[in-house]
Amino acid sequence: MSQASSLRAVLYALGANSGILIAKGTAAAITGSSAMLAEAIHSAADCGNQVLLLFTMGGLFSIYEGWHKLQDSEPMSNAGIAIGVLVVAIVLEAFSLAGCIREIRKVSGDRTLWRYFRTSRNSELIVVLGEDIAALAGLAIALIAIVVAVVTGNPVYDALGSMAVGVLLVIVAVLLAIEIKAMIIGESTEAETEAAIHRFLSTRPEVAEIYNVVSLQLGDSVMLAIKARMKETGSAIALIDAINIVEADLRTAFPVVQWSFFEPDNKK
């Protein structure tokens, strides 16, 4: 995944969420809707630098706000404004999600979105994907809650909508935290990439046998440790030259490989 693709996906989300945040905040102030306020907080969390922290805080506040409204329910005013804003927000979020999925499909192959979320090492797209899916789900929940509250005349449904959005935010924060934590503490590159690197090395005329290939994903870059038996060269200088050629060609074939440590050996 290139930096340009990740940046485009992030910009899709940032542009959509900035506009949605303003619209939601205005609608929440006019209508007094708890679900609308919860969605405004959701968008604020999406736009913040500390995404995971704000997701969790926003979710807890939305749950609290909904619980508070359950104890002291007040009818909404100008509900049509909230409904209109939510419909527009759904369209914008759908555009953002479509942009993210378009970038993911360039590198995901035949993997499902869930499998990509679980196996990808691209933190930017994982965060954007999780946020966009959660945003659409939250908008749908808020829209249903407000419509039901208007149809029944019971503001309790609006409060329940706020709590449901809050629970959704907390769940998304936990899922993202689990995925991002693995990237922070370090993990291997994607299995498909590591297998392709192993195949590449195995076909090199300079390499007699591959003993081990260990990878470490560092952001968009990969660090490799390779242990292999090299073909007989007759001298140490020729051996070093052969290793240097393999490493140079490896970086050409796999630009994500920024560092490689090659250990020639004659046993596993």
Secondary structure, DSSP 8 states (H G I E B T S, - for coil): --HHHHHHHHHHHHHHHHHHHHHHHHHHHHH--HHHHHHHHHHHHHHSSSHHHHHHHHHHHHHHHHHHHHHS----SSHHHHHHHHHHHHHHHHHHHHHHHHHHHHHHTT--HHHHHHH---HHHHHHHHHHHHHHHHHHHHHHHHHHHHHHT-THHHHHHHHHHHHHHHHHHHHHHHHHHHHHH-----HHHHHHHHHHHHT-TTEEEEEEEEEEEETTEEEEEEEEEE---SSHHHHHHHHHHHHHHHHHH-TTEEEEEEEE-S--
